[in-house]
Amino acid sequence: MDKFYNKELKLNTTPTIVNVAAPDYAQELTFEKLFMYYAAKGIALKENTFERSLKLRNKSGKYNIMAYILSDQNSIPIRVSIFSGLDKAAPLFSVKEFGNTCILYAMDKILEYGDAINIIQVDERNRISERKDVPLFDYEAFHEAILNAFIHNKWLTLNAPQISIFTDRIEILSHGGLAIDQDESKFYSGVSIPVNDVLASIFLQLRISERSGRGVPKIVKKYGKETIKIEKNRIIVTIPFEKIGINNFQIESNKETKKDLNKINNSQNKIMSSMKKNPNVTINQLMAITGLSEPGVKKNLKILKDNGLIIRVGANKNGAWEVLK
């Protein structure tokens, strides 16, 4: 009973994104994108109950911090900064802005951007028969690091996770450090103790995360404990690049330019492989195979079509895909 009481006392006295009110300027909020996000996951939010079920107001009836970060109106910048060197003293090559909107959408856009820059490199070193395709970095580790950064970030300060890309790595920084009752041993072993418990439950409900505690062990298994730096007020995850014979490498968005055929990203490679196995593969099936959203799959299909790698034969409804190269 004492243990339960102490836990309840902590929840009631410790500032959280649920019990702290959003700023006064953020009390007129709408949630159109949140409704759309839930609908895309096959879950219907009810207009008259969603605020209560998602705990978007504090005990005083004001919109809380969680409501603010999930709303259409939040003004929190979420940026991916790209540097032309090995540290932040190097020239800033580009800044991609993904914030100022519902953080669920911002997170998806960052995951899609990460997938877009994860080029597949051809490794012909010591080649005997088949060539070896090597992604620039492990996308699964990147995916888990981004999810953890968004779920466990200290949103109370209205500071978003920071993503920095250098010529040899990606750094993903989340604010706030470990959760209460969490320690490094539990953290590395995969014991899941959320910093933002209710937000973590929303991610679980949306099937964005499993809350199984596998994320950190996956990263550690791929890159080792040294890739995660735990400090008092922040956690930094480093995703190193594995570059094969690339000199003066720079990240580019490639929105309009033709892509090198050896530089398709991991999801595009999965899409073409799926089409070879099943020319009638559907958008929904490709979403499941790649882990991308519907807009993400369609964006990659357009890139593949624009670069002459695939074509659609026949009508959209009854046609089939053909991989050309």
Summary of the structure (lengths in Angstrom):
residues: 325
radius of gyration: 21.4
end to end distance: 65.6
largest distance: 69.4
contacts: 935
relative contact order: 0.11
helix: 40%
strand: 17%
